[in-house]
C-alpha cells in the first residue's frame, strides 16, 4: 500500500479576477475549490493513474471536513487525524496574476496529535511506500520527518521525501528511497545558483553521497535530472507544451515516478513517467489525468 502524509492540507480557492485592482472591489470570473497540499496532490495523481493509496495527515474544523469530503469524491481513501481546535487552512490562488497566492496558517498540532500519527505509521508493513511531502506547520519541529523515518528503519518501507532545507537534510542519514528537490531548493542548500541540467548533476550527487538512494530534481521548463542508486544519471528537457498551471507539477512528478517504479521497477521508466506526469499537470487546468500522462509519455 502507498501512504501519503500532508501535515498542513488546505482548501485551495482558485479564482480568476480580470483587471485586478488594489483598493477596489473585484469580482471573480472563474472560481474553483479543491483539496490541496503536496501529499494530497500526490494521492490525487496516483489515483488518476489507477493506483490505490491512503492519504494521512491532520485536518480541523469545517474546512477539514470539506477536504475529506472532496477527497472521498475523488475515490481517495483518507485516514486523517481530526484536530479539536482551529481550522484547516484556506489558500487563495489568483490565476489571473501568475504565482500570486495567499496561504493560510492551519491549526496548531499538539504532541498528542503527532503521537497518534506515529502510531498509525507503526502499522506499515514491508513493501509499503510512504511519501512525506511538503512543509510543516510552525507548531511542529523540523525533525519530524527524520523521527518518522527513524521509527520505520527496521522495516522495508520505501520512503519518498519531497521537502526543503533542514526538513529534507535531516532525513538523509536514514537513506530515503527517493528525494525530490527542485533546482532552486537544491541551489539553496548548497548556496549556489543552478540554472541548467548540467549544473544540477554534481549537487544531486552530493545529496546522494549524504545518504539519499535516488535523487530526482525538477526544473520546470528546463526539464529534470535523475541520479539513480546505481549511479546512472538521466536528464531530460521539458516536453513541448503550453504552461497552463504550475501548481502541483512537482507533486505530479513524484506520483508519476512512484507509479512507474511500481509498474516495472526500472529507473528509466520511472523517470520518464515522472517527467510525463509533471509536465502533463503543468499543461492542464488541474492535476493530470492518466490519458494526459500516457499521451506525453509516448512522445518522450
N, C-alpha and C positions, 0 to 999 in steps of 0.2 A: 504494500500500500504506500501511496505517496501522501505526505502531510506537509502543508504549508503553514507557516506561522506569521501572522501580521499583528504586531504589538499595538499598532495605533491605526486601525482601519477607519474608513471615512465614508460619508456620503458625498460624492462629488457632484456639485451643482454646476453643470456646464452650460454656459449661456453665451449667446452672440448678441452684441449690442452695437449695431452700426452707428458710426459717428459718435462714439462715446465721448462725453464731455464732463470734466470735473466741475463740481459745484452745481450741477443741474440735475433734474430728474431724467433718468434714462430708462428706456423701455426695451425689453428683450424682443428679438425677432425669432429666436430659437432657444429652447432650453431642454435639458435632459438631466435626469437624476439617476446616478449609477453607484453601485458599491465600489469603493476604491481602496487603495493600499497595495503595496508591491506584491505581498504574498497572495492577496485576493486576485490580482491581475494574473499571476502565475496559475492559480487554480482555474481561473476562467479559460485561459488559453489551453491548458491541459484538457479541460472538459470539452472545449471545442474540437480538440483532436481525438476525442473519444476515450480519454484516459481518466479513470475514476480517481478521485483524490478527496482528502478531507481537509477543510480549512479550519485552522485553530487560531486562537488569539483572544483578544479581550473586546467586549462591547459594553455599552452603557446607555441607559435611557431610551427614549423613543427612537432616536436615530440608530442606536444599536439594534433595536427590534427591526427597523426597516432594512438595515444592512443584511440581517439574517433572512428576512423575507425575500429580498431581491435575489440573494444567492440561491435560495431554495427554488425560486422560479427558474433559475438557470440550470437546475439539476445538480448543484454542488452540495455535497454533504458538509454540514457545519457542526462544529463542536466547540463553539466559543464559550468563554467564561464570562458570565454577566457580572459587571461591577455594580455595586449597590448605590453608588452616588455618581453624579456628573452625567455627561452625555458623550457619546462618540462624536468625533469632530465632523464638521461640515466644511468641505473645501470648495471655494468658489473659483472656477476656472473660466476666464474670459476668452472665448475663442476668437473674437474679433481683434484682440490685441495679443499677438503670439507670445506665449510664455508668461502672460500675466495671471497670477494666481493669488488668492488669499487662503492660506491653510490654517485651520483651527488647531487648538492645542490637544483636545482629547481629555479623557478622565485621568485622575490620579490612580495609579496601580499600586496597591499595597503589597507588602511582603507575603501576606497570606494568599493573595491572588497569584503571585509568582510561584509559590509552592504548589498551588493547585495545578498550574500549567505543567510544572516539572513532574508531578505525579501522573498526569495524562501521558507525558512523553516517556515515562518509565514503561509504558505498555508496548512501545515499539519493539519490533522483532527483527532478527537478522534478515537482511534483504530489503527492509523498508527504506524509503527515501525521505529525508527530512530537509525541507527548504526553509531557511531563515532569511527573510527578505525585508529590507527597508530599515528606516530609522526607528528609534525607540523614544517613548515619552521621557521628559526630563526627570520623572519620578523613578526611573529605572537605571541602575548602574550600568556603565558601558562594558562591564564584564559579563553581561547576561548571556550573550551568545557563546562565549567561552565556557561559562559554567554549564550550559546545556550540553555542549559537546564533551566536556569532561565527564559528565554524568553518563553519557552514552558510549564512552570509549571502549568498554568491554564487549559491546555488541557490534555486529557487522551492519551498521546503518550507514548508508551513503548520505553524507551531509553536503548541502549546497548553501553557500552564503553569498548573498548579494547585499553588501553594506559598504560603509565608507569609514575611513580613518581608523581610529582605535577599535571600533566595533568589528572591523574586518581583521586588523592586525592581531588582535587578541586571540583569534581562533586558530592561527596558523600552526601553533605547536601541536594541535590535535588533528592535523593533516586532513582538512576538508577535501572531499572528493572534487569539488568544483568551487571556485570563487569567480565572481564576475564584476570587477570594477569597470567603469568606462575610462577613456583615456585621460579625462580631466581629473578624475578621482585618483587614478594611478600616478599622474604627474604631481598631484598634491601630496601624496605620500612621500615621494622622493624629491620634492621641491624642484621640479623641472617642468618644462612645457613640452607636451608630446602631441605633435600635430599630424605625423604620418604613421602609417602602419610599421614602417621600418624603425622609427623611433621607439615604438612601444615594445618591441620584442625583448630587448635586454632587460627592461624593467619588469615585464611579465615573468621573465626567468628568475629575477631576484625574488619575487614573491614565491615562486616555486621552490627556490633554494631555502626559503624561510619556513617551508612546510606544506604549502598547498600542492595537492596532487596534480590538478589541472587548472589552468588559468585562461579564462575567456574574457577578452577585452572588447567592449562595444565602442564604436567610434562614429555613431550617427552616419552622416553622409560619406564618411571615409571608409566605411565597411567594418571589418572586425579582424581580430587576431586571436588565435588559439594556440597555446603552448600545452601540448599533451604530456601525460605522465611518462610516455615512452620517449620523450624529448623531441618528438616531431613537432615542427612549427607549421601551422596553417595560417594563411592570411587571404582575405577575400575583399574585393571592393564591394561597395553597396550596389545592389541591383538597381537598374534604371526604374524610375517611377516618380510620381509626384507626391511630395510630402503633404499629407493632409492633417495628421495629428501625431505628434511625437510622444504624447503621454502613453506610457505603458510599453513602449517599443523594447526597452531593455528587459523588462519583466517577461515579455513575449519571447525574447531571445533565450532566456533561462528555460522557459517552458518548452520551447522547441528543441533545445539541446537535450533536456531530460527525456523528452518523448523519443527523440532519435536514438539516444543511448538505450532506452528500454527496448526499442524495436530491434536493433541489430548489435548492440554493444560494440559499435565501431565508431572511432573518434571522428573520422572524416564525415561519415553520415550524420553524426550528432551535430557537428559544427555547421554543416550545410542546412540542417533543419533549424538550428538556432538562428542563422542569418536569414533564412526564409521567413521564419515566424516574426522576428523583429522587424524586418522590412515590410512584411505584409501588414502588420499593425500600423506602422508609420504611414502606409499608403491608404489606410482605411479610416472611416469616421470613428470607429471604436476598435476593440481588440479583434485580431484577425480570426477568421473562420478557417476550418480545415481546407476548404476549397481554395481560398486565397493563398494559404501557405503552400499547398501542393502545386498550385499553378506557378508560383515563384520558384519553388524547388526545381521544377522541370526546366527552368531557364538557366540555372547555375551551371 
